[in-house]
Amino acid sequence: MTDNSSKGKQEKKRVSRKYLSLFLLMSAWGVFIILKMAIVMFGERQYWNEVSKNMTPVNRVIDARRGNILSDEGLLLASSMKQYRVFLDFKTAEKSQERAKKDQTRKDTLFTKHLAEFARQMHDIFPQYSAQEFASHYQKGFEAKSHSWLLLPGASRNSFPISYNQYKSLAKTVWLKPKYEGWFFSAESKISRQKPFGSLAARTIGSMYEAKDSARNGLELSFDSLLRGVPGRGHMEKVQNISRMIADVPQIDGCDIRTTINVDMQDIAEVALRKQLEFRNAASGIVVLMEVPTGDIKAIASLTKTESGQFSEIQNNAVKELFEPGSTFKPVSMMVALDDGKIKLTDSVFCEHGLYTGFGGARMTDASKNYGWLDVVGVIQNSCNIGTSKLINAAYKDDPQAFVDGIYRTGINTHFDLQLTGTAAPVIRRDGYWDATRLPWMSIGYNTQLPVINTLAFYNGVANGGCMVAPRLVTEVIREGEVIQEFPVEVVKRHMCKDETLAQVRFLLENVVQNGTGKNANSKYFNVAGKTGTAQLSQGAGGYKSGKQTHMVSFCGYFPSDNPQYSCIVSIRTDGGAAGGATWAAPVFHEISEKVMASRNLRNVKEAIDSTRQFIPKVLSGELAKASKVLKGLGKKNLMSREDRDIDEDVWGSVSSDSGRFVMKPVEFHDDLVPDVHGMGAQDALYLLERMGMRVSVTGVGKVKSQTPAKNTRFRKGDRIQLTLSM
């Protein structure tokens, strides 16, 4: 019994010691946890707050990609591309002394070991800077232990100078691999709007407020809600030291819009207009080219002289500014009077030899003093102000309101929005107030204000069989390759006038070009119809007689007149002095019409070959081996010298035709001098210049017409060269 009792006590002591040991162990563990919590809460509070910020998912906006603006052939007119800025971090951000020392050693080792290699890699991506410049730039940042040292020397901290392709290349360099992001470098991006064709149709396409990422004008503004898309929401997660955006609500990218603008025709129109403006030292000019059946605007340009003397698109004057149309309005007057049966083409009027004061004593003149009696055909052919005004005044002086009603009947008063914001509405008054001068001057294009697009719409309607259609700039909206909205052709007036009247008006316009003031617009390849116009511009409160006299001179018409495909208006604002639509505007129309028809009627080379004449193709400057190959393919081997038939690759030069034979003239280029690329096609010029280390910007289409800097100018690798192409 005693033994059992003793054994029981011993067992209790053993169990008690076991529980006591467990209790003490748990107590010690609890004390350790409390102490650790205190250290974390107070001693390491700041460090863990920073960690918490990095680990806590933050709701962020995911920007939607802005849609593209496309040409009629699907070429990019405006597109959104990412641009970047990158900063290097040479100093640890660790707060703990032990961690900071370890992290700083890691950064310093990475820098010292790979500085030369990284500088060479950066030079390969950004050749405008030498490897030595990069190395010196990074050494300064390393010595300063900067947290945010710019990747590129001399770049602004507010700029985003790195393109998307360059940024992707950075991931292959030793310092900027994704695993180092966050503790050795940081990157910021923004979406920038790019125009691959430069300033071509700039004001029509529109522009953006870069800082606000909002549209300023043009189609960018008109279709902003469709182009912009819908932003998404997401948060950042860090996995294996790499930050990734996780989408909680996916973004919806913006739609693309297809315009009616044709890049080739736009370039033709802008080049022809700019050349005339510079030659005439004019103040501004407008060109609009429209497709007759659809009203599609294939080209639209509004150039204004700047303080520097250059011509730029400051605003879209073709749709936003009102002008007195002048003599281009006379066919409107004739259409109304012919349609109402008030006049016939055979009616004659005495034109007072160029000076008439019979309208309330007001003085009306004509440029020529030789006009006596003219029939209606002669009045329009010679653009006679007095003849037109006397005919219309005699027909409508007892009921002038009927004349205005007839103008409205043609549809020229329509307010066309052209799918652009801020378009101007025509001002053709019908308020019932008539004095002795209003009707006569209205008949020749004064006392009336129109955007030039309205004048063009009238002539386009005449060309279109009397059916006026609204000018159109956008044909469809596209999302992910599928058309979700179409903008059909809009008919404004199914019949502008009677068929008989239309035939008479078309005859009048054809006669103007064949025998009258519009001869400079004609072509030997096809017939043209149209009308010149010269309107003196009012000087505001000073009227027409104060200060220097300025004019708006125009030519508006269509071609080919027997089967109209395109209509076009050219309007040029003078900077003072005498001017006329026949000498200023008509030649521009002539150049545009011939180049447009040539570009749209390409033929097979075989059609130019016959048994009596050898076809000699024109060869652009460029790589001679390729030129030799093409000439042999065309069967011109017999017209080449033996050494030129197998010329070595990578030899550049020009090809000329001498007495029916081709002569190849190689050109030697120097590594530090800008080569002469005049006359080359864009592909050859780009290949040659980029191979030499230059960055190339190109505007226009066709072959190289000008280059900046000029040939034989010294350059460094990475320098930029601007090429201007033309047909």
C-alpha positions in Angstrom: 0.0 0.0 0.0 2.8 2.2 0.9 4.6 1.4 -2.3 1.6 2.2 -4.4 1.1 5.5 -2.6 4.8 6.4 -3.2 4.6 5.5 -6.8 1.5 7.7 -7.2 3.2 10.7 -5.7 6.2 10.3 -7.9 4.0 10.0 -11.0 2.2 13.3 -10.0 5.6 15.0 -9.5 6.7 13.8 -13.0 3.5 15.0 -14.6 3.7 18.3 -12.7 7.3 18.9 -13.9 6.2 18.1 -17.5 3.3 20.6 -17.4 5.5 23.1 -15.6 8.2 22.8 -18.4 5.5 23.1 -21.0 4.0 26.2 -19.2 7.4 27.9 -18.9 8.1 27.1 -22.6 4.8 28.6 -23.7 5.2 31.6 -21.4 8.7 32.2 -22.9 7.3 31.9 -26.4 4.5 34.3 -25.5 7.0 36.8 -24.1 9.0 36.5 -27.3 6.0 37.1 -29.4 5.0 40.2 -27.4 8.6 41.5 -27.6 8.7 40.9 -31.4 5.3 42.6 -31.8 6.6 45.6 -29.8 9.7 45.8 -32.0 7.6 45.6 -35.2 5.0 48.1 -33.9 7.5 50.6 -32.6 11.1 49.9 -33.7 10.3 48.8 -37.3 7.0 50.6 -37.8 8.1 52.9 -40.6 9.8 50.0 -42.6 6.7 47.8 -42.4 4.4 50.7 -43.3 6.4 51.0 -46.5 6.2 47.3 -47.2 2.4 47.4 -46.5 2.0 50.1 -49.1 3.8 48.0 -51.7 1.9 44.8 -50.9 -1.6 46.3 -50.5 -3.5 46.2 -53.8 -4.3 49.7 -55.0 -7.2 50.4 -57.3 -5.8 52.0 -60.4 -7.2 53.2 -63.7 -6.2 51.1 -66.8 -6.2 53.5 -69.8 -8.0 52.4 -72.9 -6.2 52.5 -76.2 -7.4 55.4 -78.3 -8.6 54.3 -81.7 -6.8 54.9 -85.0 -7.8 57.4 -87.7 -7.4 55.7 -91.1 -7.3 56.9 -94.7 -9.7 55.7 -97.3 -7.2 52.9 -98.1 -6.7 51.9 -94.5 -3.4 53.8 -93.9 -2.7 55.2 -90.5 -3.3 58.9 -90.3 -3.3 59.1 -86.4 -2.4 56.4 -83.9 -1.7 56.1 -80.2 1.7 54.9 -79.2 3.3 54.5 -75.8 6.3 56.6 -74.9 8.5 56.2 -71.8 10.9 57.8 -69.4 13.2 55.7 -67.2 15.1 56.6 -64.0 18.0 54.7 -62.4 18.2 54.2 -58.6 21.8 54.1 -57.3 20.9 54.3 -53.6 19.2 51.7 -51.4 15.7 52.5 -50.0 16.1 50.0 -47.1 15.6 51.5 -43.6 17.2 48.7 -41.7 21.0 49.3 -41.4 21.7 45.7 -42.0 19.5 45.4 -45.0 20.6 48.8 -46.4 24.2 47.8 -46.3 23.5 44.5 -48.1 21.3 46.1 -50.8 23.8 49.0 -51.4 26.6 46.5 -51.9 24.5 44.7 -54.4 23.8 47.9 -56.3 27.4 49.0 -56.3 28.6 45.7 -57.5 26.1 45.7 -60.4 27.2 49.2 -61.4 30.9 48.6 -61.2 30.8 45.3 -62.9 28.6 46.2 -65.9 29.1 50.0 -66.4 31.1 49.7 -69.6 28.9 46.9 -71.0 25.7 48.9 -70.2 27.0 52.1 -71.8 27.7 50.2 -75.1 24.3 48.6 -75.0 22.7 52.0 -74.5 24.7 53.5 -77.4 23.3 50.7 -79.7 19.8 51.7 -78.7 20.3 55.5 -78.7 23.1 56.1 -81.2 22.8 59.9 -80.9 24.8 59.5 -77.6 28.3 57.9 -77.5 29.2 55.1 -75.1 31.5 57.5 -73.3 28.7 60.0 -72.8 26.6 57.3 -71.2 29.4 56.1 -69.0 30.2 59.6 -67.8 26.5 60.4 -67.2 26.0 57.3 -65.1 29.2 57.8 -63.1 27.8 61.2 -62.0 24.6 59.6 -60.9 26.4 56.8 -59.1 28.6 59.3 -57.2 25.6 61.4 -56.3 23.8 58.2 -55.1 20.7 59.5 -56.9 17.3 57.8 -56.4 16.0 59.0 -59.8 18.8 59.5 -62.3 17.6 60.1 -65.9 18.5 57.2 -68.3 19.3 59.6 -71.1 21.9 62.5 -70.8 20.5 65.9 -71.2 16.8 64.8 -71.4 14.1 66.8 -69.6 12.7 65.2 -66.5 9.2 66.1 -67.9 9.7 64.5 -71.3 9.0 60.9 -72.5 11.8 60.5 -75.0 11.8 56.7 -75.3 9.7 55.0 -77.9 7.9 51.7 -77.4 10.4 49.7 -79.5 13.4 51.3 -77.6 11.8 50.5 -74.3 11.3 46.9 -75.3 15.0 46.8 -76.2 16.0 48.1 -72.7 14.8 44.8 -71.2 17.7 43.0 -72.9 20.4 45.2 -71.2 22.3 44.1 -68.1 20.9 46.8 -65.7 17.3 47.0 -66.9 16.1 43.4 -66.9 12.6 43.0 -65.5 14.0 41.4 -62.3 15.8 44.6 -61.4 12.7 46.8 -61.7 11.8 48.5 -58.5 15.1 48.3 -56.7 17.4 49.5 -59.5 15.2 51.4 -62.0 11.7 52.8 -62.4 9.8 53.4 -65.6 6.9 55.7 -66.4 4.8 55.8 -69.6 2.3 57.9 -71.4 0.3 57.4 -74.5 1.2 59.8 -77.2 -0.7 60.5 -80.4 1.5 60.0 -83.5 0.8 61.0 -87.2 2.8 58.8 -89.5 2.3 61.3 -92.4 3.4 64.3 -90.4 1.4 67.5 -91.1 -0.6 66.0 -94.0 -4.3 67.0 -93.4 -3.3 68.0 -89.9 -6.2 70.3 -89.0 -8.8 67.9 -90.4 -7.4 64.9 -88.5 -7.1 67.1 -85.4 -4.8 67.2 -82.4 -4.7 66.4 -78.7 -3.9 68.3 -75.5 -1.0 66.1 -74.5 -1.0 67.0 -70.8 -4.8 66.4 -70.5 -5.0 63.5 -73.1 -8.1 65.2 -74.5 -9.0 66.2 -78.1 -8.5 69.8 -79.3 -10.0 69.9 -82.7 -10.7 68.1 -86.0 -11.9 64.5 -86.2 -10.1 63.8 -83.0 -12.6 66.0 -81.2 -15.7 65.2 -83.3 -15.3 61.4 -82.7 -13.7 61.7 -79.3 -16.3 59.6 -77.6 -15.8 56.7 -80.0 -12.0 57.0 -80.3 -11.4 57.4 -76.5 -12.9 54.0 -75.3 -13.7 53.2 -71.7 -11.0 52.9 -69.0 -10.8 49.8 -66.8 -9.8 49.3 -63.1 -7.1 47.2 -61.7 -4.4 46.8 -59.1 -0.7 46.1 -58.9 0.7 42.9 -57.6 4.3 42.1 -57.0 5.5 38.6 -57.8 9.2 37.7 -57.5 10.1 41.3 -57.3 8.2 42.1 -60.6 5.2 44.4 -60.5 2.3 43.4 -62.7 -1.1 45.1 -63.3 -4.0 42.8 -62.6 -7.3 43.9 -64.3 -10.4 43.8 -62.1 -12.6 45.6 -64.7 -11.0 45.3 -68.2 -10.7 48.4 -70.3 -12.6 48.8 -73.6 -10.3 50.1 -76.3 -11.5 52.9 -78.6 -12.9 52.3 -82.1 -11.1 53.1 -85.3 -12.6 55.5 -87.9 -12.1 55.2 -91.6 -12.0 58.6 -93.3 -12.4 59.6 -97.0 -8.9 61.2 -97.1 -6.6 59.8 -99.8 -3.0 60.2 -98.8 -1.7 60.5 -102.4 -4.4 63.1 -103.4 -3.9 65.0 -100.1 -0.2 65.3 -100.8 -0.8 66.4 -104.4 -3.2 69.1 -103.3 -1.0 70.4 -100.5 2.1 70.5 -102.6 0.4 72.4 -105.5 -1.2 74.9 -103.1 1.9 75.5 -101.1 4.0 76.1 -104.2 1.6 78.7 -105.5 1.2 80.5 -102.2 5.0 80.8 -101.9 5.4 81.9 -105.5 2.7 84.6 -105.1 3.6 85.5 -101.6 -0.1 85.1 -100.7 -1.7 85.3 -97.2 -3.5 82.0 -97.2 -5.0 79.3 -99.4 -7.6 76.6 -99.4 -8.0 73.4 -101.5 -10.8 70.9 -101.2 -11.0 67.9 -103.6 -14.3 65.9 -103.6 -15.5 62.7 -105.2 -18.5 63.5 -107.3 -21.0 60.6 -106.7 -20.4 60.3 -103.0 -19.3 63.7 -101.8 -16.2 62.0 -100.2 -13.5 64.6 -99.4 -10.3 63.1 -100.8 -8.1 66.1 -99.9 -8.6 69.2 -97.8 -5.9 71.8 -97.0 -6.0 75.2 -95.4 -2.6 76.9 -95.3 -1.9 80.3 -93.7 1.3 82.3 -93.7 2.9 82.5 -90.2 5.2 85.2 -88.8 8.2 83.2 -90.0 6.9 83.4 -93.6 6.2 79.6 -93.7 2.7 78.2 -94.5 1.0 76.0 -91.9 -2.5 74.7 -91.1 -3.5 77.0 -88.3 -7.3 76.4 -88.6 -9.5 74.6 -91.1 -10.6 77.7 -93.1 -12.4 75.5 -95.7 -15.2 74.8 -93.2 -14.8 77.4 -90.4 -14.4 80.7 -92.2 -17.0 82.6 -94.2 -16.2 84.4 -97.5 -18.0 86.4 -100.1 -17.8 83.9 -103.0 -17.5 86.5 -105.8 -17.8 85.4 -109.4 -18.0 81.6 -108.5 -21.5 82.5 -107.4 -22.6 83.7 -110.9 -23.5 80.2 -112.1 -25.9 80.0 -109.1 -27.6 83.2 -110.2 -27.8 81.9 -113.7 -29.3 78.5 -112.6 -32.0 80.3 -110.6 -32.9 82.7 -113.5 -32.8 79.9 -116.2 -34.9 77.6 -114.0 -37.5 80.2 -113.4 -37.7 81.0 -117.1 -36.6 84.6 -116.5 -33.7 84.5 -119.0 -32.5 82.4 -122.0 -28.9 81.7 -123.1 -29.5 83.8 -126.2 -30.6 86.9 -124.2 -28.3 89.8 -124.6 -27.4 92.7 -122.3 -25.3 95.9 -122.8 -22.3 95.7 -120.4 -21.6 99.4 -120.4 -17.9 99.0 -121.4 -16.9 98.2 -117.8 -18.5 101.0 -115.7 -22.1 101.3 -114.5 -23.7 103.5 -111.9 -27.3 102.6 -112.6 -27.9 100.7 -109.4 -28.8 103.6 -107.1 -25.7 105.6 -108.1 -23.3 102.9 -106.8 -20.3 102.2 -108.9 -19.9 98.8 -110.4 -16.9 97.9 -112.6 -15.5 95.1 -114.7 -11.8 94.2 -115.2 -12.2 94.7 -118.9 -13.6 97.9 -120.5 -14.3 96.2 -123.8 -17.6 94.6 -123.1 -20.5 96.1 -125.0 -23.4 93.7 -126.0 -23.0 90.1 -124.7 -25.3 87.2 -124.6 -25.7 85.1 -121.4 -23.0 82.7 -122.6 -20.6 85.6 -123.2 -21.4 87.2 -119.8 -20.4 84.0 -117.9 -17.5 83.2 -120.3 -16.0 86.6 -119.6 -17.2 86.8 -115.9 -18.9 90.1 -116.5 -20.2 91.7 -113.3 -22.3 94.4 -115.0 -23.9 91.9 -117.4 -24.8 89.4 -114.7 -26.2 92.1 -112.4 -28.3 93.8 -115.1 -29.8 90.4 -116.1 -30.7 89.4 -112.6 -31.9 92.9 -111.6 -34.2 93.1 -114.6 -35.6 89.6 -113.9 -36.2 90.0 -110.1 -36.3 93.7 -109.2 -40.1 93.5 -108.7 -39.8 90.3 -106.6 -36.3 90.0 -105.2 -37.4 87.5 -102.6 -38.1 85.0 -105.5 -34.4 85.2 -106.4 -33.4 84.3 -102.8 -35.9 81.5 -102.7 -34.4 80.1 -105.9 -30.9 80.2 -104.3 -32.3 78.2 -101.4 -33.8 75.8 -103.9 -30.4 74.8 -105.2 -29.3 73.7 -101.7 -26.2 75.9 -101.5 -27.5 77.4 -98.2 -27.2 74.0 -96.4 -25.2 74.0 -93.2 -22.8 71.1 -93.7 -21.3 69.8 -90.5 -18.8 67.6 -92.3 -18.6 65.5 -89.1 -16.4 68.3 -87.7 -17.2 70.5 -84.8 -17.4 74.3 -85.3 -18.3 74.4 -89.0 -19.7 77.7 -90.2 -23.2 78.2 -91.4 -23.8 80.1 -94.7 -25.3 83.6 -94.5 -27.7 84.2 -97.4 -30.1 86.8 -96.0 -33.8 86.6 -96.8 -35.0 89.3 -94.3 -37.2 91.2 -96.8 -35.0 94.3 -96.8 -34.0 95.3 -100.3 -32.3 98.5 -101.5 -31.1 99.4 -105.0 -27.7 97.7 -104.6 -28.5 94.5 -102.7 -29.9 92.4 -105.5 -27.3 93.4 -108.1 -24.4 92.8 -105.8 -25.8 89.5 -104.4 -26.0 88.2 -108.0 -22.2 88.5 -108.4 -21.3 86.9 -105.0 -21.4 89.9 -102.6 -23.9 90.5 -99.7 -23.6 86.7 -99.2 -21.1 84.7 -97.1 -20.3 81.0 -97.6 -17.7 78.5 -96.5 -15.8 77.4 -99.6 -17.2 73.9 -99.0 -20.7 75.1 -99.9 -19.5 76.6 -103.2 -17.8 73.2 -103.9 -21.0 71.3 -103.0 -23.0 73.3 -105.5 -20.5 72.6 -108.4 -20.3 69.0 -107.3 -24.1 68.8 -107.6 -23.9 70.2 -111.1 -21.4 67.5 -112.0 -23.5 64.8 -110.3 -26.5 65.2 -112.6 -28.2 67.9 -110.4 -28.1 65.8 -107.3 -26.4 67.6 -104.4 -24.8 65.3 -101.8 -23.4 66.4 -98.4 -19.6 66.4 -98.2 -18.4 63.4 -96.2 -15.2 62.9 -94.2 -15.9 59.6 -92.3 -17.4 56.5 -93.9 -17.4 53.9 -91.0 -16.5 53.1 -87.4 -14.6 49.9 -86.8 -14.1 47.9 -83.6 -11.7 45.0 -83.5 -11.8 44.7 -87.3 -15.6 44.8 -87.6 -17.7 47.7 -88.9 -20.1 48.7 -86.2 -21.4 51.9 -87.8 -21.6 53.3 -91.3 -22.2 56.8 -92.6 -24.0 56.5 -95.9 -24.1 59.1 -98.7 -26.5 61.9 -97.7 -28.6 63.4 -100.5 -29.3 67.1 -99.8 -31.2 67.9 -103.0 -32.3 65.2 -105.3 -32.9 67.8 -108.1 -31.3 71.2 -107.8 -33.0 72.4 -110.9 -34.8 71.1 -114.1 -32.8 68.8 -116.4 -32.9 71.4 -119.1 -31.5 74.0 -116.8 -28.7 71.7 -115.6 -27.6 71.0 -119.2 -27.4 74.7 -119.8 -25.4 75.4 -116.7 -23.0 72.6 -117.5 -22.5 74.1 -121.0 -21.8 77.5 -119.5 -19.1 76.0 -117.2 -17.4 74.0 -119.9 -17.4 77.1 -122.2 -15.7 79.2 -119.4 -12.7 76.7 -119.5 -12.6 76.2 -123.2 -13.0 79.9 -124.3 -13.2 82.1 -121.3 -11.4 83.1 -118.0 -10.8 79.5 -117.0 -8.4 78.5 -119.7 -5.6 78.0 -117.3 -7.5 75.2 -115.6 -7.9 73.2 -118.7 -6.0 70.0 -119.6 -5.0 68.6 -122.9 -5.7 65.1 -121.6 -9.4 65.6 -120.6 -12.0 68.3 -120.5 -12.6 70.5 -117.5 -15.6 72.6 -116.5 -15.6 75.4 -113.9 -15.7 79.1 -113.1 -13.1 81.6 -111.9 -13.9 84.1 -109.1 -12.3 87.2 -107.6 -13.9 88.9 -104.6 -12.6 92.0 -102.9 -12.5 91.4 -99.1 -14.1 93.9 -96.8 -11.8 95.5 -94.2 -14.4 95.3 -91.5 -15.8 98.7 -90.3 -13.7 100.3 -93.0 -15.6 98.6 -95.8 -13.9 97.8 -99.1 -12.1 101.1 -99.7 -10.0 101.6 -96.5 -6.4 100.3 -96.3 -4.8 98.0 -98.8 -7.1 96.0 -101.0 -7.1 92.3 -100.5 -8.9 89.7 -102.5 -10.1 86.1 -102.3 -9.4 84.6 -105.8 -10.9 81.2 -106.7 -11.5 78.5 -109.3 -14.2 75.9 -108.7 -15.0 73.1 -111.1 -15.0 69.4 -111.9 -13.2 66.9 -114.2 -13.5 65.2 -116.6 -16.4 67.3 -117.6 -17.9 64.6 -119.9 -17.8 62.0 -117.1 -17.2 63.9 -113.8 -15.2 62.0 -111.2 -13.9 64.8 -109.0 -14.8 68.3 -108.1 -12.3 70.8 -106.7 -12.1 74.3 -105.3 -9.0 76.4 -105.0 -9.2 79.7 -103.1 -6.3 82.0 -102.4 -6.3 85.1 -100.2 -4.0 87.8 -101.4 -1.8 90.0 -99.2 -2.6 93.1 -101.2 -2.3 94.1 -104.8 -4.1 93.0 -108.0 -4.9 89.3 -108.4 -7.4 87.1 -110.3 -8.8 83.6 -110.1 -7.7 82.9 -113.7 -4.0 83.5 -113.0 -3.7 82.5 -109.3 -6.2 79.7 -108.6 -6.9 78.1 -112.0 -3.2 76.9 -112.4 -3.4 75.1 -109.1 -6.6 73.4 -110.2 -4.9 72.4 -113.4 -1.9 70.8 -111.6 -4.1 68.9 -109.1 -6.6 67.6 -111.7 -3.8 66.3 -114.0 -1.9 64.6 -111.2 -5.0 63.1 -109.6 -6.1 61.6 -112.9 -2.6 60.3 -113.6 -2.4 58.7 -110.2 -5.9 57.0 -110.6 -5.3 55.8 -114.2 -2.1 53.7 -114.0 -1.5 51.5 -117.0 0.5 48.4 -117.7 4.0 49.1 -119.0 3.4 46.8 -122.0 0.8 49.2 -123.3 3.5 51.7 -124.0 5.5 49.4 -126.2 5.0 49.3 -130.0 6.9 48.2 -133.0 8.1 51.7 -134.0 9.2 53.1 -130.7 11.3 51.7 -127.9 9.9 52.1 -124.4 12.5 53.8 -122.1 11.4 53.6 -118.5 12.6 56.3 -116.0 14.8 54.9 -113.3 15.1 56.6 -109.9 18.4 57.0 -108.1 19.2 54.3 -105.6 20.8 50.9 -105.4 22.2 50.1 -108.8 22.1 46.3 -108.5 18.3 46.4 -108.0 17.9 48.9 -111.0 20.0 46.5 -113.1 17.8 43.6 -112.2 14.6 45.4 -113.0 15.9 46.6 -116.3 16.9 43.1 -117.3 13.5 41.9 -116.3 11.9 44.4 -118.6 14.0 43.1 -121.5 16.3 46.1 -121.6 19.5 44.1 -121.3 20.6 45.2 -124.8 20.5 48.8 -123.7 22.9 48.3 -120.8 26.7 48.1 -120.9 28.1 44.7 -120.1 29.7 45.8 -116.7 26.3 47.3 -115.6 24.4 44.1 -116.2 26.1 42.4 -113.2 26.9 45.3 -111.0 27.8 44.5 -107.4 25.3 44.8 -104.6 25.4 47.7 -102.2 26.5 50.1 -104.9 24.5 53.4 -105.0 24.1 55.9 -107.7 21.9 57.3 -110.5 20.8 55.9 -113.8 20.4 58.2 -116.9 19.4 57.5 -120.5 21.9 58.6 -123.1 20.8 58.1 -126.8 18.4 55.3 -125.7 21.0 53.5 -123.6 21.2 53.3 -119.8 24.3 54.7 -118.1 24.8 53.8 -114.4 26.9 56.3 -112.4 28.0 55.1 -109.0 28.3 57.6 -106.1 30.8 57.2 -103.3 29.5 58.1 -99.8 31.5 59.3 -96.8 30.8 58.1 -93.3 30.6 61.6 -91.8 28.9 63.5 -94.7 25.2 63.6 -95.4 24.6 61.8 -98.8 22.6 63.3 -101.6 19.3 61.3 -101.8 17.4 63.7 -104.2 15.5 61.7 -106.7 15.6 58.4 -104.7 12.5 56.5 -103.8 11.6 56.5 -100.1 12.7 52.8 -99.5 16.2 53.3 -100.9 16.7 56.7 -99.1 15.6 55.3 -95.8 17.8 52.2 -96.1 20.9 54.2 -97.0 20.5 56.9 -94.4 19.5 54.6 -91.5 22.4 52.3 -92.4 24.7 55.3 -92.0 23.3 55.9 -88.5 20.9 58.7 -89.2 17.3 59.0 -87.8 15.0 59.8 -90.7 11.7 61.7 -90.7 9.6 61.5 -93.9 6.7 63.6 -95.1 4.7 63.3 -98.4 4.7 60.5 -100.9 6.7 59.8 -104.1 10.4 60.4 -104.5 12.8 62.7 -102.5 12.4 66.3 -103.5 14.3 68.0 -100.6 16.4 67.0 -97.6 17.5 68.8 -94.4 20.4 68.9 -93.7 21.7 69.4 -97.2 24.1 67.0 -98.9 27.8 67.0 -97.8 26.9 68.4 -94.4 28.8 66.8 -91.5 26.8 64.6 -89.1 27.1 62.3 -86.2 25.4 59.0 -85.8 21.9 59.6 -84.4 21.4 63.0 -86.0 18.0 63.5 -87.6 17.4 64.2 -91.3 14.1 65.4 -92.7 13.0 64.2 -96.2 10.2 65.7 -98.2 8.7 63.5 -100.9 6.5 64.5 -103.8 5.1 62.8 -106.9 
